[in-house]
Amino acid sequence: MTDKLSIQDTDPTALAGISRLGVRQRGRLALEQPDWLAEEVPVALVYNGISHVVMMASPKELEQFALGFSLSEGIISSPGEIYGMDVVAACNGMEVHIELSSRRFMGLKEHRRAMAGRTGCGVCGVEQLEEIGKPIAPLPFTQTWPLDRLDRALAQLKSVQPIGRLTGCTHAAAWITPAGELTLGCEDVGRHVALDKLLGYRARQGTVPGAVLVSSRASYEMVQKSAMCGVEILFAVSAATALAVAVAERCGLTLVGFSKPGRATVYTHPGRLVDSKS
């Protein structure tokens, strides 16, 4: 999770996941000066000694990523089903060793898939097409969110992307309250990983009314992950895919795309969106 800070106050050497490199070319002029790149490393999630998935991710907040992934993929239903977690350096990457309860580990072995994901790719390695689209219980209708507070939330999104503001290379996922305040925020080179990190933090800190705001498009998997973790409202800065809309409609999630200052496109279940002045 990243606290709000100004770019002037950002010390790149203090931020995990970035490194210094090289030369900038402007027209015919080559300028030798420091530049910054976002780190991208393979991260293996190892459950009870068995490697389950390898994802490309920023090498930070990996315990939160592992918890969020475990919840959003239905491997566990609550944080208490993880008995221990350890992040270790491995050959050319990182490993997160997770100790599951016996019941959950047996379930994982029955439905195990080994997938080597590209950046934010969550379908790579699925063995059967039928595995795409997990059955999700319809979400309850427990809250409303004032759509006129969206501009306030959008204005805060960059504050949780210190690496992104230096490199232009990360996605963000944030938790925004009905007052339009951003209370949690994560960034990663992978949009799905950023969302999993946020969901992991949210599971640890407890649920409060609000919605998820992501800096990317909304894929079907981001809708599915959100719904699996009980998120009722998902705002995306960019577009939503047709499959994302279909999944959101089916599971009862309010999906909003093209979330920009002064405008947005509501795709599904608009009843949760209200006007704070009415």
Helices and strands as residue ranges (DSSP letters): G 7-9, G 12-14, E 18-26, E 29-38, E 41-47, E 50-57, H 62-72, G 79-81, E 82-90, E 93-100, H 102-110, E 115-116, G 129-131, E 145-146, G 147-149, H 150-156, G 157-160, H 162-167, E 171-176, E 182-188, H 191-205, E 211-214, H 220-228, E 233-236, H 242-251, E 254-260, E 263-266, G 270-272, E 273-274
